[in-house]
Amino acid sequence: MSTPKDFSHLDLNGRNFIEAKMFGANLTGADLRAADISSANLCGANLRGSWLEGAYLSGAVMPLAEMRNVELRDADLKGACLEGADLRNADLSNADLRGAKLDNVKLPEGWKLVRDE
């Protein structure tokens, strides 16, 4: 069994992580602005305090991810699995969450889910 990767505080701006297996990875404080992380497996990853502004996370699998204080402004999260993720204090301004799985997610203060009928 391999040890989760440590990418904490690295500059990964604009990098390609399409379909990457990053479960349990430490991405605390990493700069992932405009990175393509679509369809990646980030199950249980720690992204606390990371920058994901404008990142592509469509189809990413991120259940139970630690995402407190994450910058997700203008991020593409279409169809992402965020079940049980902790998004408290995250900036979700203009983030696209269409089709995302949000069961049991911890949302930023003042946010609530409104489901289409």
N, C-alpha and C positions, 0 to 999 in steps of 0.2 A: 504494500500500500504506500503510495507516494505522499509526501508532505505537501499541503497546500502551498501555492506559490505566493511570494511576498512582493507585491508591486506598490507598496505604500509610498506615497509622496513622489512617485516617478512622473516625468513628463511623457505622457502617452498621447498627446494631442494629435488628432487626425489619424491615429494608427488603425490597422485592420485586425479585428478579432472575430471575424465572421465564423460562426459555428465553433468557436474556441471552447474547450473544456476547462472552465475556470471555477469549478465548484469549490467552495470553501476558501477561495483566494482572498488575500488581504490587499485591498485596493484603497485603504484609508488615505484620504487626502490626495489621491492621484489626480492628475490633470488628464481627463479623457474627453476634453471638448472636441466635438466633431468626429469622434472615433466611431468606427463602424463595428458595433458589437451585436449585430443582428443574428438571431438564432443561436447565440452563445448560451452555454450552461453556466449560470452564476449562482446555482443553488447554494444557499447558506453563505454567500460571499459577504465580506465586510467592505462596504463602499462608503462608510461614514466620512462625511466631510469632503467627498470627492467632487470634482467638477465634471458634469456630464452635459454641459450646455451645448445644445445642437447635436448631441450624439444620436446615432441610429441604433435603437435597441428593439426594433420590431421583431417579434417572435422570440425574443430572449426568454430564457427560463430562469426566473429569479425568485423562486419561493423561499421564504424565510430569510431573505437578504437584509442585512443591516444597512439602511439607507438614511439614517438620521442626518440632518444638516447637509443633504446632497443638493447640488445645483443642477436641476433638471429643466431649466428654462429652455423652451424651444426644442426639447428632445422628442424623438419619434419612438413612442412606446406602443405602437399599434400591435395588438395581438400578443403582447408580452404577458408572461405568467408572473404576477407579483403576489401570489397568494401568501398571506402571512408576513409579508415584508413590512418593515418598520420605516415609514416615510415621515415621521414626525419632524417638524421644522425644515422639511425639504421645500425648495422653490420649484413649484410645478407650473409656473406661468407659461402659458402657450404650449404646454406639453400636450402631445397627441396621445390620448389614452384609449382611442376607439378600439373596441374588441379586446381590451386587456382583461385578464382575469384578476380581480381585485378582492376575492373573498378573504376575510379576516385581516385585511391590510390595516395598519395603523396610520391614519392620515394626519396631515398637518392640522394644527388647531384652527377651527373655524371651517374646515372642509367637511363635506358629507357627500356620500355617493347618491346620485340620482340615476336610476336605471330607466332606460326607454321601455315603454310598454309594448 
